[in-house]
Amino acid sequence: DADGAEGVGYTFTVGRNGGAVHDILQREIPDVVQGCDAELTEFLWNRVWWELHYGGRGGPTVLALSAFDIALWDLKAKRAGLPLWRLLGGHDRHVPCYAGGIDLDLPLDGLLRQTEANLAKGFRAIKMKVGRPRLSEDVERVAAMRRHLGDGFPLMVDANMTWSVDAAIRAARAFAPHDLTWLEEPISPDDIAGHARVVRQGALPIAAGENLRSVWDFRHLIASGGVTFPEPDATNCGGVTAFMKIAHLAEAFNLPVTSHGAHDLTIHLLAAVPNRSYLEAHGFGLDGYIADPLEIREGMALAPERPGHGIRFDWTRLEKIRA
């Protein structure tokens, strides 16, 4: 702005569509919002959503909108001289945090070594991948992890949309004796009725939502009874504006909200709501490319007190991996 304040937003893809997101950010969104007041986050969010809705309502368009919205909120908080979590209302800067990773193909001893490394970093909750070729393999690995962590230690499992509805129900029942906090993404995110069946007929709480792209998608999933822990990702569901609406929607249904990815940003959003559950801290975060990585103490992530979201990118390092 005229005073030199700058808002920084970001999103990510998984190997594809980055060019499309870049083009929307560089060409489409500036044309739609030129001359508008950057403080009007609701107005700007709706303007971009509806101006681009015919070719959007998901995919690269919503990822671009997410990055734009995150930048607006960063700028607004910097102008106010407040950390984002306080600007959003502020509830508790201490948020329980779990360690997640890409570990489905690790041998069991490698999985346990990874777990020990995460415990040494201060994590007091762990998530592991499931979805091996045979359910019996998954059950053996979950049982070994439970023995390693001990009774009562928070343990989640993530299937990354691997199963059919019936297979997910069988898996949930097989995992139930091992006292899991949740089973994540057991089936396709588009099968709302299937999620409701898994919740009703399985034996575990269900976390889901990282592949949903709007408040309305979450409305359908939550209202169906198909999720226990709604799990939005601020970088792909519509940014801070959408994430907060989803969190409050979950609160209205007496559900805790968790998160997916982007933990350096999402810590602010969960710290701002009373129904926050666990923050996901992922092994492929931004630690090597930002000045102040997420702080974790005895299982709790601490929302920073720096103005804005507080993420300060090392642009020199990022330049080395420019595509």
Number of C-alpha atoms within 10 A of each C-alpha: 9 5 6 5 11 16 20 19 22 19 21 17 14 6 6 10 13 16 12 15 21 15 14 19 19 12 10 16 21 13 12 14 16 9 8 10 10 19 14 12 18 12 14 21 20 13 15 23 19 12 14 18 14 8 10 16 16 19 18 25 26 26 30 31 31 28 23 28 29 27 22 26 26 27 24 24 24 21 17 13 14 19 22 31 27 20 18 19 12 17 18 17 21 18 22 24 26 25 25 23 19 14 15 17 12 12 11 16 11 12 20 17 12 16 23 14 11 19 18 11 15 18 22 21 23 23 25 21 23 26 20 15 8 9 16 12 13 20 19 13 22 23 16 17 19 18 11 13 19 11 11 11 15 17 24 24 24 23 19 19 16 16 17 15 21 15 15 26 23 17 25 23 14 17 23 17 12 17 17 21 21 23 29 28 24 28 22 17 18 13 14 20 14 21 29 20 18 27 20 14 16 23 20 24 20 26 27 31 25 22 21 20 24 21 19 12 17 26 13 13 23 24 14 15 17 25 25 24 25 26 31 31 25 30 31 30 28 29 29 28 21 23 26 20 14 24 27 17 19 24 16 11 12 11 19 20 26 26 28 23 23 21 23 25 25 26 29 30 28 30 27 24 22 15 18 24 20 23 27 26 26 17 13 12 15 17 13 13 16 18 13 15 17 19 13 20 14 13 19 20 26 20 28 23 16 14 21 30 29 24 21 12 16 12 10 9 12 12 9 8 7 6 6
